[in-house]
């Protein structure tokens, strides 16, 4: 069990356990854009701004997911990136399909 946890959670460059880190720029962009999309009115001028904020949030979280999938410091982070990317792609497909 210990070997499995080490394989899953140990950072390959430092040898230390890495479960969470301070958010990088793409995650911050996602957080801010998501809050804006939620807070802006859903009619009038706020509608366009909210849609743009939502698109920016989607792009930022997709960018983060691809970065984690390709560059994650351990398998757990790469798996998280894959799951988030699958959810984003599924959400985009569902939104397009209407």
Secondary structure, DSSP 4 states (H G I P E B T S, - for coil): -HHHHHHHHB-TTT-SB-S-----HHHHHHHHHHHHHHHS-SSTHHHHHHHHHHHHHHHHHHHHHHHHHHH-SSHHHHHHHHHHHHHHHHHHHHHHH-
